[in-house]
Amino acid sequence: EKRKEQSLYLKEKLQGAEGVEILESINGSTYWRFNIFLEKYRDELFLYLIGKKYKVSSWYHSIDLLFEKRESLYTPNSDWAGESVINIWVNEDVDKRYLDKISSDIVNFLGKKKC
């Protein structure tokens, strides 16, 4: 429940942020991390957030890479997610103050880039 609450809070803070896409969670789904997707500047933003010691990752790879030869499959949605995602911790390790700070840093970083 805490992860869901924190995810909804982050969604509110980042809604409308320059260059950020937030996908709607399916009702009843389990919140592990809060995901944002960026067409531009994902790697730069990720390194910026890591440099500020935020709990984030960019890990998401297509499951086909584990089970199939890549050239035999076309997986544009999984490829897009893997190339554009930043996962933000929303568990009990973080609080609203932390979420305020990271969301502000994301908005400011992207605002300077003029996505």
N, C-alpha and C positions, 0 to 999 in steps of 0.2 A: 504494500500500500504506500509506503514512503517513497519508493521509486516512482510510482505513478504520480503522486502528488508533486514530487520534485520535477518530473518530466513536464507536467502540465504548467508548472511555474516557469520553467525555461522556455517552453513553447510561447507563452505569453510575452516573455522578455525579448524573444528573438523574432517574433512574428513581424514581418515587414522589413527585417534587416536586409540591407543591401546585398544581393547575390546569394542569400541563404534560402534553400528550399527545405521545408519540413513536411514529411509525409505523415498523414493521419494514421494513427495506430488503429488496428482492428479492435472493436469492442471486446473486452475480455482477454486481450493479449497480455503477456507478461513483459514488464519493463525491465530490461537488463541495463541498457545504456540509452541515453537520449542521442538520437542521430540527427545531424544536420548534413546537408548535401550542398556542395559548392561546385559550380561549373568552372569558376576561375579561382585562383589563389589558394586552393585547398592545401597544397604542400607548404606554402609560405605561412599560412595561418596556423597550420599544425605545428610547424617548427617554432613559431612565435609563442604559441600556447605552452608547448613543452619547455621552452626557455623560461617561461614564467612559472614553471613547476605545477601546471594544472594537470589534473588526472584526465587525460584524453588518449585516444588511440585512433589509428586510421585503418585498422585491420578489418577487412571484409573481402573475402575472395570467393569467386564462383566455386560452387561445390563440384562443378564439372572438372576442375583442375585436379581434384583428388581421385576421380573415377574414370575419366575419359581422356582420350587424346584430343587435345584442344582443337586441332584443325577440323575435327568432325562435327563440332557443335557451334551453333550461333547463339550466343547468350548476351544480347545487348543490355538487358536490364541488370543482370548481375555484374557485367563489366562496368556499366555506368555507376552502380553503387560502390564497387571496389575502387574506382578512380576518383570519386567525389565525396566520400563519407568522412566525417569526423565524429567519433563516438565520445560522448561526454558522460562522465560518471554521475550518477544520480542516487547512489546508495547512501547508507548511513555514514559514510566517510565524509560527506559534504553537507553543508547547511545552506540556508537561504542567503546568508552573507556571501558565501563562496559563489553561489549561483548568480548573485547580483554582480559580483566582480568579474566572473568569466564572461557573462553575457555582455557586460559593458565593454570589456576588452575586445570581444569579437566584433561588436557593432562599430567601435572606434577604429579598429584595424581595417575593416572592410570599407568604412566610410572614407578613410584616407586613400584607399585604392580606387575608389569610384567604380565599383563593379558595374 
